[in-house]
Amino acid sequence: MLLMRKRTRYSLLLMLALMAALVVALVLRKAAPPEAARLLPESDAIVYANLKPLRAATHFDRSPVVRSPEYQQFIDATGIVPERDLDAAAFALHRMDDPNGPNGPVGYSEVFEGRFDGERLTRYLTSIATAKETYAGHEIFTVPVGDGHITRPLRIAQLGYDTIAASNMPTVEQIHSILDRNRAAASPFSGSSLLSARYRDVPAFSSAWAIGHIGLPFSDRGYISVFGLQLPLPEDTTFVASLRYLGTLHMRIEQITPTEAEAAHATETLTTLLTLLKTVQQAQAQLQQNAASNASFRDLIDSSKIEQHKDRAVLTANIPLELIKQLGSPASAPQQ
């Protein structure tokens, strides 16, 4: 009888230990970066977006999209409609040594998650690829992309039934790194050094976020330019940017500076710039130009504020969903 009690006690202890280990594993997995981001190679910046919440909130997948003939040919051949089938996307941004080369100042590596027809995609890639190699059990297709005068290789590989990786970098190093990381993707601690260093700064439940030198795509002669406006920030400024849906779409951008004094200067400068934007917006409102879009933009500007948090200048704002819908409308959507 005593032996039976001991066995029962040990069984209960073992069950409790297994349950505790499972809880710890689930907590670590929930706190870990998304798998698509963990697969990315070393880079200067990372941008990630979970499109499912945005699609549910705005129904952008139901809006008509103007497509180029080449883009429509891709859809017809593969059956992939990105605005409908793409669930998540992660981008690694690589600063190029030669900004005048085929890639321009920035190269990209990407991981896409969604619903894909693997067989149709393979047939399509086989028909347009100029080269193919097998690495880590996966086929890598090389497709030339460009405007005819300047081309660069785009390497594409299917990692699984729901995951596709690509890179337009000049060498195979980055696409090989993605495939190598794919074999260790089960670990919540895998990922690039940038992800390990900065993901902890991303607010919980962010649907989209970016870390690193986010000025890279907007670099102009060493500074950041957005919509033609040059910001008083060097292009190598480190940012943590995020979007969360909290009843409205909440944006938060943190500029990380070496000292609190520099953060104070950045806060003052950006506050002055924000005040200027509000003045311009008010002038446009008085002229009653584009009333519908101005109302949404006014709500965005009015909700914006800049504060200093120790060594960081922090911009927060609420983005109206109506503004997102307007940006995704056929009149606003760029031709692919």
C-alpha positions, 0 to 999 in steps of 0.5 A: 500500500505504501509502495502504491502511494509513493508511485502515485506521488511520483507520478503526480510530481512527474506530471506537474513537472511536465506541465510546468515545462510545457508552460515555460515553453509556451511562455518562451514561444510567445515572447519569442520573435515571429518565426519569419523574422527569426529566419532572416540573415544578419542585416542592418534593419528588420521590418516585420508585418502580420497582415492578418489583423490589418486585413480583418480590420480594413478588408483591404483584400476586397478592394480592387487593385491595379496590376501591371501585366507582369504582376497579373501573369505571376498571379495567373501562373501561381494562383497566389494573390498577395493581398488575399494569401499573404499572412506575414512578411519579414524583411532584412535590409542590407546596406550596400557597399556601392549605392550606385550598383544594381541594388541601389543603397539597400538590398533585401532578404525576405521571408513570406508566410501564407497560403501557397500552391507549392507545385504551381509556384515551382512550375512557374519558377522553373519556367523563368529561372536562369539557374537553380541549385540545391542547398540544405534539401531545398531548391533555390531558383535564380530569377533576373529582375530589373528594368532591362538595362540593370538587372540583379539576381533574385533567389527564391526558395520554398521552405515549406508549404506555407513559407517562401524565402527570397533575397536579391543580394549579389551572393548566395550567402543570405539565402543560404543563411535563411535555409540554415536558420530554417533547420533551427527555427524550432528554437525560440532563441534563434535569429540574427544578432540585431533581432537578439539585441533589439526585439525586446524593445518591441511592444507586446502585441505589435502587428507590425514593427521595425528595428535597426537603421530604419532610415535605410530605405529613405536615405538621401545623401546621408540623411533620412527623407520621407515624402521629399522632406529631409528629417534632421536625423542621420541615416544610421540612427537606430529606431524601434518602430511598432504598430498595435491595434488598440481599438485604433492603430497605435504607432510608436517610434523610438529613436535611440541615442547615445546619451540623454542630452542627444535625446533631449536635442532630438526631442526638441528638434522633432517637436519643432518639425511636428509643430510645422506639420500641424501648421501646414495641415491647418492651412490646407484644411482652411483651403478645404483641399481633399477634405476626406483625406485631410480629416484623417490626416488631421486626426493623425497629426493631432494625436501625435506627440513627442516625448523624451524617455531617458536616452530615447526620443519617442513619437506616438500617434493614432493612425485612423483606419480610414487613412489606411483604407484610403492609402490602399484604395485603387487611386492610391495604390501604386502599380506593381 
